Amino acid sequence: MDRGTFRLFGLTLAVLIVVVAAVATLAGGTTSDPDAPQGDQVVGIVTSIDSGGLADVRSFTLRARDGRELVFRVGVLENGTEFPPGHLAEHQTLVTPIRVWYRTADGERIAFRLEDVEE
């Protein structure tokens, strides 16, 4: 292999690595942060909210980035002071994404952490 071909191969490999890393990041892949919550997570847009007011959000529907419509019951939020359930209405109105950490119990998705997603 001559020097020019070797450089082209190296450049192609570097570009491929960067593209794969970017796609993994944009797809909302799992994180290796040891302080990150343990559970499943999904990013999407809030499409509906079942509540009796801002302080009484029972559940919400999220359209995930892959197009799935997922329903979440609001459990005890570990960051409820940082992201109160009533804040979901603002995200629904502004059509801004959120990240939901959840566990599944008895076939039901139970949200235990909600976060704003910076885009």
C-alpha positions in Angstrom: 0.0 0.0 0.0 1.5 3.3 -1.0 1.6 6.4 1.2 -1.4 8.2 -0.5 -3.6 5.1 -0.2 -2.6 4.7 3.4 -3.5 8.3 4.2 -6.9 8.0 2.4 -7.7 4.8 4.4 -6.8 6.6 7.7 -8.9 9.6 6.9 -11.9 7.5 5.8 -11.6 5.5 9.1 -11.5 8.6 11.2 -14.5 10.1 9.5 -16.4 6.8 10.0 -15.6 6.8 13.7 -16.8 10.4 14.1 -20.1 9.7 12.2 -20.8 6.6 14.3 -20.2 8.5 17.5 -22.5 11.4 16.3 -25.3 9.0 15.4 -25.0 7.2 18.8 -25.2 10.5 20.6 -28.2 11.8 18.6 -30.0 8.5 19.0 -30.0 9.0 22.8 -27.8 6.0 23.5 -27.1 4.8 27.0 -24.7 6.8 29.1 -21.7 5.6 30.9 -22.0 8.2 33.7 -21.9 6.4 37.0 -24.2 9.0 38.6 -26.9 8.6 35.9 -30.2 7.1 37.0 -30.6 3.4 36.6 -33.5 2.5 34.3 -34.8 2.8 30.8 -34.9 6.2 29.2 -36.4 7.7 26.1 -36.4 11.2 24.5 -39.5 12.7 22.8 -42.3 15.2 22.6 -45.2 15.4 25.1 -48.4 15.0 23.1 -51.0 14.7 25.9 -51.3 15.1 29.7 -53.8 13.5 32.1 -54.0 15.8 35.1 -56.3 17.4 37.6 -54.2 20.6 37.4 -50.5 21.5 37.5 -49.9 19.9 40.8 -51.8 16.7 40.0 -50.3 15.2 36.8 -51.3 11.5 36.7 -49.8 10.4 33.3 -48.7 11.7 29.9 -48.1 10.5 26.4 -44.7 11.0 24.7 -44.0 10.6 21.0 -40.5 9.1 20.9 -37.9 10.1 18.3 -38.6 6.8 16.5 -42.3 7.7 16.2 -43.6 5.4 19.0 -46.4 6.8 21.2 -45.6 5.8 24.8 -47.8 6.4 27.9 -46.1 7.0 31.3 -47.7 7.1 34.7 -46.0 9.7 36.9 -44.4 8.1 39.9 -42.4 9.7 42.6 -39.9 11.9 40.7 -36.4 11.8 42.1 -36.0 15.4 40.7 -39.5 16.7 41.3 -38.2 20.1 42.5 -36.0 20.6 39.4 -38.7 19.4 37.0 -42.1 19.5 38.6 -44.8 17.4 36.7 -46.7 20.6 35.9 -43.7 21.7 33.7 -44.8 19.0 31.2 -47.5 21.4 30.0 -44.9 24.0 28.9 -43.0 21.3 27.0 -46.3 20.2 25.3 -47.1 23.8 24.3 -43.6 24.7 23.1 -43.1 21.2 21.5 -39.7 20.9 23.1 -38.3 17.4 23.9 -37.8 15.9 27.3 -35.9 12.8 28.5 -37.9 10.3 30.6 -36.3 7.7 32.9 -38.8 5.0 33.7 -39.3 1.5 35.1 -41.9 -1.0 34.0 -44.2 -2.5 36.6 -47.3 -4.6 35.8 -47.0 -3.7 32.1 -47.1 0.0 32.9 -44.3 2.5 32.3 -43.7 4.6 35.5 -41.6 7.8 35.1 -39.2 8.4 38.0 -37.1 11.2 36.5 -37.9 13.9 33.9 -35.3 16.3 32.3 -35.2 19.1 29.7 -33.3 18.1 26.5 -30.9 20.7 25.1 -31.0 20.8 21.3 
